[in-house]
């Protein structure tokens, strides 16, 4: 029992934290995909459009009011209290932020309950009477989730600052497990049962972290102190980040509004494809960004700029090493992935084709999406939230403009020929939304890297660009291996059966992984060497 307690309570190094987060986030995303599979099996596509549209307003409220505060402002300031060994001040700040967050989210829930019909008209302007009324009803219920998540993410921020990542990373497992129960019972209780399971899951997401935070010394107090300098600093830092998060959510609202006018199932296809592509991003990208962020904030607080550059450089190279090949594998095997996850029950072949194409266009920007959280957190560690905000606003504008203008290109490109037909399909319907989204993410990561390099030129090491270039080259060769293996398996397995598709995908992925590892060793990839020996550039890291 003592050993178990130590596992949950001891501080984690960057390396250990990354391993913990990779494992638990992988499990969480597997549960998320199981959740989506059961939803696809038990609920029709037009009802799933209602379900996913209902999340847009609650997600906007949470991202605007809470999530930006935690990721950009709370952890760096809380880390400063810990660096000064001021636990009393740290817990006072935590209570202040919890109380402020609860006040804002409860008021927002009440206001949205009143004005939800008006707001929903903006989200799904093309829904008919029944679908519109259902969306309003479920959106009102889901406004409870920002209240619970506001508590949860503040507690998670405390655990991150103390570098205790295990309990923090278990919370999403509990959340997705709760929704899976609702999805399994969907045939009996319908979407409403799933919505209630989401609410229960969000509450468990919060309260499973509370005992671990209390063991660190936290106890809840009803305090409000708006004159507190740290709260003022958090507000100053959070506003740009909240604007950025709000802009991203508004972009998704616009995408949902566009998709509501497309074929039935378009909102579902967008969300299913997005959920699939999120798995490698979260597991192989966000996990490193989350694990590295407290260390980056600590190095900046101690004015250790060389250490800051070292950890940032290492994380960039490792994320690129993992996500570039993942992007190519996902693109090549997009149809197999969708068929394996959703291809049964009420999920039709037309749904599969629409979701697979959308997934393919999402996947081309996996590495950009994986690097954005890391580079943005590097700015947050320096208490600079304005630069990422302006970059986010620019890229959101590019994505929204692209969503409206990409379909217009169909009028100026040839309409005959196999390859031109493929291009037309990428510029049509929900696929065009995914392509616009990917273009925006590439612009975002390039601008973040450019401005971060201007502030800290030491990250412009030739090793970073050389490493990414080498990874791209190796990944392209790996992609050829995956493509050849995939096509060779067609004549060996029965592609009309689940087992046949699973075998084809598994063998192709394994062939890709083996070829990537062999090529990485042959071309002396430093990142692979670090992963195996914990060394990079000859420096032995204790993390």
N, C-alpha and C positions, 0 to 999 in steps of 0.2 A: 504493500500500500504506500509505503514511504517513497519507493522508486517511482510509482505512478504519480504521486504528488509532485515529485521533482521534475518529471517530464512536463507537467502542465505549468509549473511555476518558475522554472529556471529561465534565465536570459538566453536568447538564441543569437548566435553569430549570423552574419550575412549568409554564409554558406548553408548553415543548418536551417535558418529561416527559409531560404530559397527551396531547400529540399522539402521541408514541411509544407510550404505553400504549394509547391508543384504537386505533391501527392494529394493533399486535401482538396485543392482546387480541381485537380483532375477527377477525383471522386465526385465532387460537387457537380461538375459539368457533365459527367456520365449520368448522374441522377437527373440533371436538367434535360438531357437528351431522352432519357427514359420517360420523364414527365411529358415531353412533347410527343413522344411515340404513342403514349396512352391517350393523350388528347386527340391526336390524329386518328387513332383507331375508333374512338368512342364519340367524337363530335364532328358534325358536318363542317365543311370549309366555310360556309356562310356564317355559321354560328361562331367559329373560331375568329372570323373577322371581327365580330362583336366583342369577343373576349379580349383580343389584343388591343382593339381600339379603346377599350375601357381603361387601359393602363396609362394612356397618354397624359391625361391631366394629373393624376396622382404622381406619376413619375416626374412631370414638369415641376410640381410643387416641391417634391423631395430634393431633386437635383438643384433647383434654384435656391432653396432656403437652407439646406443642410449639407449635402454632399460636398459642395465646394468649400464650405467652412472647414470640414474635417481635413480634407486632402491638402488644402493650401495654407490654412491659417492655424488651426488648433495644434497639430502635431509639432510644427517648428517652435511655437511659443511654449507649449507644454514641455518640450525637450529642453528649453532654456531654463525652466524652473528646476528640472531634474539636474541639469548641469551645475546649477547653483546650490543643489541639495536642499531646495525649498519645497519639501513635500506638502506642507500646510498650504502654501500658496497654490500649488498645483491642484490640490483637491478642491480648494475654494473656486478656482477657475473652472474646474470640471462641473461642479454643481451649478455655477452661474450659467454655463453654456447649456446644460441639460434643461434648466428651467426656462431659459429664453427660447430654446428650440421647441419645447413642449407648448409654450404660449403661442408661438407663431404657427405651428402646425395645427393646433386645435382651432385657432381662429380661422385659418385657411380652410380647414375641413368644413366648418360651419358656413363660411361664405360660399364655398363651392357647392355645398348641398343646396343652397338657395339659387345660385346662378348656373348650375350645371346644364340645364337645357340650352341656355344661350351659348355657353362655351362649347357644348357638344356640336352645335351647328357648324362651328368653325373647324372641328376635328373631322367630322364625317358628313360633309354637306350633301353627299349623294346617297345617304342611307334612307330607306323608306321608313314609314311610320313605325312598324314593329321593331325593326333593327335599331332605329333611333331611340325609341323608348327603352329598349333593353340596355343599350349603351349608357344612357343616362342613369339608369338604376344601378348598374354594376359599377359605374364610375363613382357614384356616391358612396357605395359600400367600400370601395378600395381606397377612399380618402382616409380611412383608418390606418392604412399601412405607413404613410409618412410619419405618423405619430410614433409608432413602434420603431421604425427604422432610424428616426432621429436619436432615440435613446441608444439603439444598438451601435450606430456608427460612432457616436461619441465614446462609448465604452470600448469599441474596437480601436479608436484612436489612442486611448490610454494604453491598451495592451501593446499596440505597435510601438509607442514611445518607450515602453519598458522592454521592448524586443521579446515579448511573449506572443508568439504567433499561433500556437496550436489551438487554443480555445477559440481565438478569433477566426481561424480558418475552418473550424467545425461548424460554426453558426450557419453558413450556407448549406451544409449537408442537411441540417435539420429543417431548414426552410424548404428545400426542394423535396425532401421526404414527405413533408406535410402536403405539398401540392400533388405529389404522386398519389397519395391516398385519395384526394379529391378527384383526380383524373380517373382512377380505377373505379370510382363510384359514380362516374359521370353519366352512365346509362340510366342510373336510378334517380340521381338528383340533378342532372343537367349542369349547365354552366354555373348556376347559382351555388351549387355544392362546391365546385372548384374555387369560386371566388371566396367563399368562407374558409376554405383550406388555405388560401393565400394569406388571409388575414391572420389565421391561427399561426401559420408559419412565420409571419413577420414578428408576431409577439414572441415566439420561441427564439427567433434570431436574436432578439434583444436580451431576454432573460437568461439564456444559457451562458452569456458572457459575464453576467453580474457577479456570480460567486468568485470568479477569478480576479475581477477588479477589486472586490471587497477584500480579498486576501492580500492585495497589495497595499491596503490601508484606506480605501475609499469608504465613506459612509454618506448617504444622501442627506442633504440639507436643503430646506426651502429658503433660498437666498436670491435676492435680486439686487444687483449693485451696478447700475449702468455707468457709474463714474469710475469703475475699475479700469485702469489703464490697459490691462491685457485684453479686456473685452473690446475697448475702443480699437486696439491694434488688430484684433481678430476681425472686427467689422471692416476696418480699412483694407485688410488683406483679402477678405472674403468677397467683397463687392465685385472686383474684377472677375474672380473665379466664378461667382454665382452668375454673372452676366454671361460668361463663356458657357457654363453648363446650361443656362436657360436658352442660349442661342442654339445649342445642339438639340435640346428638346423641342424647340420651335421648329427646327429643321425636320425632326421626326414627325411632328404634327403636320407639317406641310406635306411630307411624303405620304402620311396616312390619308390626308385629304385627297391627294392625287390618286392613291391606290383605291380609295372608296369609289372612284368613278370607273375603275378598270374591271376586268372579269372577276367574278366571284372567286374568292380564295386568294386574291392578290395581297391583301394585308396579311393573311396567314402565311403565304409563301415568303414574303419579306421577313417576317418575324422568325419563321422556322429557319430560313437560310442564315439570318443574322445570328440566331442562337447557336447554330452549328459552327460558324466561323469564329464565334466568340470563344469557343473552347480552346483552340491553340493560342489565341491572343492572351487569354487570362492565365492559362497554365504555363505558357512558355514566355510570356511577355510581362503581364501585370504582376505575376508572382515575383519576378526579379525586381521590378520597379517598387513594389510594396516592401520587399525585404531590404532594399538598398536605401529607401527614402530616410528612415530614421538615422542611418549612418551618415548620409549626405548632410542632413540637418545638423547632426552632431559635429561633423567636420567644419561646417561653416560657423557654428557657434563657437568653436575653438580656434577659428581662423586658420585651420589646417587646409590650405587650398590645394596643396600637392596631394593630400589624401583624398580630398573631394574629387580631383581630376582622375586619380587612380581608379576609384570605385566606379565613377561614371563611365570611364573608358572601358573598363572590364565589362560592365553591364551592357553597354551598347554592343560590343562585339559578341557577347554570348547570346543576346536576344536575336541579333541578326543571324548568327549561326543556326539557331533553332527554328526561326520563323521563315526564313527564305526557302529551305527545303519543304517545310510544312505547307507553304503557299503553293508550291509547284505540285506536290502530291494531292492536295485538296482540289486544285483545278483539274488535274487529269482524272481523278476518281470521283468527281462531283456527283455524277448520276448514281454510281454504286453506293456512295455514302448516303444519299437521300433515300434510295430504295431500301437499304438495310435498316435505316432508322424509322422511316415512316411508311414503307411500302406495304401496307395491309389495312384491313378494316375499311373505313370510310375514305381513306386517302387514295385517290384515283391515280391512273397513269398520267393524266393531264396535270394533276397537282404535282406529281413527281418531276415532270419535265420543266414546269414553271419554277419550282423550287431549286432544281439542280442548276439551271442557267443562272438564276439569281445568286446562288452560292458561288458559282464559278467567278462571277464578276466581283463579288465581295472578296474572294480569296486572293485576288491579285494585289490587294493592299494589306495583307496580313502583317508584313514586316513594318510597314508604316504605322499601322494601328498599335502594334506592340511596342514601338519605340516612343510614341507620343506620350504615354503616361510617365515613362522614365524621364524624358527630356523636360516635360512640364514640371515634374517633381523637383528636378534640378533647379528650376527657376524658383519654385516655392521654398526650397531649402534656403535660398538667398533672399527670401521674403519679397520676391518680385512676382506679383500676380498680374500685373498690367500687360507685360509683353505677351504671355500666353493668351490673355484675353483678346487682345487685338488680332493676334494670329488666328485664333479660333473664329472670331467674327468674320474675318476675311475668307477663311476656308468654308465656313457655313454658307456664306453668300455665294461662293463658287459652286458648292454642291447644289444649292437650291436653283441657281441659274442653269446649271447643267441638267437638273431634273426636268426643267421646262424646255430647254433648247435641244438636248440630245435627240429626242424623237423627231425634231424638225429636219435633222440631217438625212433622214430616210428619203426626203424629197429630192436630195441632190446627189445621191449615190446610185450606181446602177442597180436595177431590180432583178437582173437575171444572173445565174451562176451560183454554184454551191457556196463559195466563200462569201460572196456578197449577201447571200441569203442569211448566213450566220451573223454577219455584221448587222443586217436589218433586225434580226431577233434580239441582238444585244442593245439596240437602240429603241426597242419597243416595250411597252408595258412596264411591269414591275422590274424587269431586268435593267432598264434604263436608270431606275432609282439607285440600284446597287452600283452601277458604273459611275454615276455622279458622286455617290458616297465615297467610292475608292479614289476618284480623282481629287476630291477635297482632302482626303487623308494624306495623299502624297504631297500636296502643297503644304499642308500643316507641318509634317515632319521636316521638310526641307527648310521652311522658315524658322522653325524652332532651333534646328541645328545651326543655321546661319547666325542667328542673333545670340545664341548661347556661346558660339565660338568667338563672337565679337567681345563678349564680356570676359570669357576665359579662353584666350587663344591656345592655351596648353592642351585643350581637347582636340585641336586640329592636328593631331599627330598623323603622320603618313601611315602609321600602322593600322589606324582605324579604317581608312579608306582602302588600304591594301587588303585588310582582313575581309571587309565586306565584298570587295571585288573577287577575291579568291572563293568566298562562299557562294557567290552567284555563279561563278564558272563551274564549281563542283556540283552545285545543285542542278544546273542545266544538263550536265552529263547524267546525273542521277535521274532527271526527268525522262530522258530518253530510255533509260533502263526500265523505269516504271511503265512507260507507254508500251514498250515492246513486250514486257511481261504480261501486261493487261491483255493485249491483243492475242498473245500466244495461248492464254488460258481459255479463250473463247471456244477453242476446239477441244478442250479437255474436260470442261465442266458444263453442267446444265444451267444455262443462264436464266432459265425460266423459274428456277427454284431459289429459295433463300440461301440454302447451303452452297449452291453454285456461285452466287454473287458474293457471298462471304468468303469463299475460298479464293476467288479471283482477286478480291480487294486485299485480303490478308497476304497472299503470296506476292502481289505487286508491291505492297507497302514494305514487306520484309526485304524484298530485292532492292528496293530503293534505299532502305536504311543501311543494309550491308554495303552497297556500292558507295554510299555517302561516307561511311566510316573508313572504308578502304582508301577511297580517294583523298579523304581528309588526312589520313596518316601519310599517304604517298606525297602529298603536297605540303606536309609539315604544318598543318593547321594549329596555331598556337592555342586556340580556344579548345580544341579537342584535347590537347596536351594538358591544359589547365584543368579540364573536367576530369581527367584521369589521374593527374599527379598533383593537383592543387597548386600549379606553378603557372605564372604568366610573365613573360619577359624576364625570366630568371629570378623573379621575386617570389620567395616562399611566403604564401599568405596564411595567416592563422585563422582567417575567416572562411 
